[in-house]
Amino acid sequence: MGTLGGTQAYGEPSYWDDRYKNESGPFDWYQKYPSLAPLINLYIPRHHRILVVGCGNAAFSDGLADDGYQDVINIDISSVVVEAMQKKYANRPQLKYMKMDVRDMSEFDTGSFDAIIDKGTLDSILCGQNSQQNAAKMLHEIGRVLKDKGIYVLITYGAPSYRLRLLRGSSFWTIKLHVIEKLCPNESSEHQKRELTKPFVLEDDDGSSVEEALGKNPDVHYIYVCTKVLTG
């Protein structure tokens, strides 16, 4: 699916408002729900409360609801897309949409969610201005609103040598790494399901063993399943 690149005003609501005003139909960054469902089902029970950050106009959360997840909160920085999604899914009580900046989720109490799913939002922030500072703010807030032993599922193009250091810098997590092949348009995900649920063994701190196993420039997305360490 889509790839982010270059330095843009990704942290500015106006950028996304303009984008969604001119974008027709739903768009899912990187992967669609059916591709990721085996992994989501493995780590997130259907009764858990889920937060989807940077939801955009994706059909991903609709897929969660179709799959039996009953409490899915979606946030995005764009009021344009949030209002559109509120209207579109007004008859789906499982789905709630709110305008919110992932770097400041003060409307949510500490420990509000069992699981958080991020499909391209951290990547977007890392492509914007003040990227390291904003990424640190986001990860701090992710850790705050998660319950102890809660799960943060990060779907990203970022290889372990880049993302592990960033994630471990927040000191919240134990981390498992899964990998999924990028899908071409109209390609079936069936052939990927057997391997998707098997995590790589992180034999070293920087993830270099995983990158060696995958080879140079692998055509994959990385999925970091981060479990929040008990804080008290």
C-alpha positions, 0 to 999 in steps of 0.5 A: 500500500502507500509509502510515506517519504520526504519532509512534509507538514504531517503534524499539521491538521491543515495538511490532512484536511486538504488531503481528505477533501480531495481524496475519494473513497477509503484508503488503507495505508500499507495493509488491509484488515484481512491481511493482518487479521490473523495477527490481530486475533492472536494478540487482541481478544475481541472483548478488549477495548481498542484505540486506532490512531491516525485512522484516516478514512481507512476501512480497517476499523470496519474490518475489526467490527465485522470480525467481532471487535465491539469497542473500537475508538478511532482518532485522527488529527483531521476534523474533515475525515473524522466528521466524514467517518462519523457520518459513514459509520453512524449506525455502527455502535462498535466504532467511535471517531474522535478528532485528536492529536496522538501527541496529546491524548489528554482526553483519555485517562491513563490506562484507558485501552487494552490495545492500540493499533498504529498503521503508518502514524508513527511513520508519518510523524517521523517524516515530518518536522521535529520528527524525533521530538514528536515521535517521543511525545507520541510514544509517551502518550501511547504508553500512558493510555495503555493499560499495564500489559496492554499491546501496541501494534505498530505496522511500519516500513521501518526496519529494526535498526531504526524502529527498535532503538526508538521504541526501546528509548521509551522503556515501556515495552517488551517487543516481538517482531513479525513481518508481512509481505507488501501486497500488490493491488488485488493480490490475495493475502492467503499465502501469508497467513501461515508465517505472519503469526510466527515472530522473529527471534530478536537475537541482538539489541539492534535487530541486525540478525533479522535484517540479515535473515530477510536480505537486502531491501526486503519488500515487507512491512514490519509489525512490532507487537509491543507489550507494556511493562508493568509500571506499578 
